[in-house]
Amino acid sequence: MLLDDQDAISVQQLAEWRKSDAVHVVLDVREAEELAICRLEAALHIPMQQIPARLAELPVDEPLVVICHHGMRSMQVVNFLRDAGRHNAVNLDGGIDAWARQIDTAMQRY
């Protein structure tokens, strides 16, 4: 699955990847209190502030979809990762809130 230098993907595209079992990792950079409200199954959770210290835990050879609440923090993380040479990272447009509004409408929102 090629990202073609995309900066972000839509929640619809992520839903298609998850449905088709396409190889990818979802990195949730929200805080634990936020995850207690809602989360995507099987997502890797590393709070934004811990990313620099935990860089080695992130995949380099498969798409890394970075998510937060609305997409602002995750875009900062994507920019950081790309500056660090990790060009497999993309932002989830609209974050978990867009996912809850458009894909999983039963998901709790905040």
N, C-alpha and C positions, 0 to 999 in steps of 0.2 A: 504494500500500500504506500503510494508516494504522496507526499504532502505538497509537492511542487512549490516550495518556498511560501506556503501559506502562513500567515501570522495567526490565523484563528480558524476554527471550524464551528459550524452551527450545531445546536443541540440535535437537530434532525440527522446530521451526518454522524454524530456520536451515537445516536440511537441505532442507526443502520449498522455501524461497526459492531456495537454490542450484540445486536440481533444476529448478525452473520458470524459472530465469533472471530472477527478480524483481529489480528495481533495488534495490541496497543496497551498502554498503561495509562490509567487516570491518576493524576497526582492532585490531591485535594490539599490546598495550602491554607485552609481555614483553621481557626482555633478549635480546641476540643469542645468548648461550649456550643459552638455552631454545629459541630458534627452530632452533638446530642439531639439536636432538633431534626436534622435531615442529613442524609448522606447517600452516595451511590455505592452499591455493593461492590466489593472487591477493589475499591479505590485505595491507593497508597496514601496514607496521611502523613504529611510532614508540614508543620506550620511554617508559614512564610519566613519567619525570622531564623529558622533552623536550616534552611536550604543550603547556605554556603558551607556549613559544617558537615552536612550530610550528602553532599554532591555525589559521592561514590556510590550511594544507594540507588541512584537513578539510572535507568537503562540508557544506553547510547545507540542501540541498534534497532529500536522499534519506536513508533510514534508515541510521544508523551503528551497527553492532553491535560493541561493544567487548568484547574478550576478553583473558583472561590465563590463568594456570594453573588456578585454581579459582573465580575470579569475585570475589575480594576487591579486588585492585588495579583491575580494570576497573570495578567499582562506584564506587570513588573517582573514577576518571576520568569516568564518566558524571555523577556529582554535580558535579564541577568544570565539565564542559561545560555542564550545565544552568544552573549559577550564572552562566556566561558567556553565557547566552542561547541555547545550542544545544540545542533541545528535540527534535532528531531522533536523539539518542543513546540506546541501550538496552544493557543488560548481557547477556552470554550466561551464563545460569544454569549454574553448574558448570564453566565455562571449557573450555579445550582438553582437560582430563582427562575431563570428561563426554562431550565429543565422541568421544574415543578409546574410552571404555567403551561408549557407546550407538550411535554412528553408524559410525565407522571403526575397527573392532576390530583392524585390522592396524596401526594407527598406534602408534608407539612411545610409551610413557608414562614419566613420571618422577615 
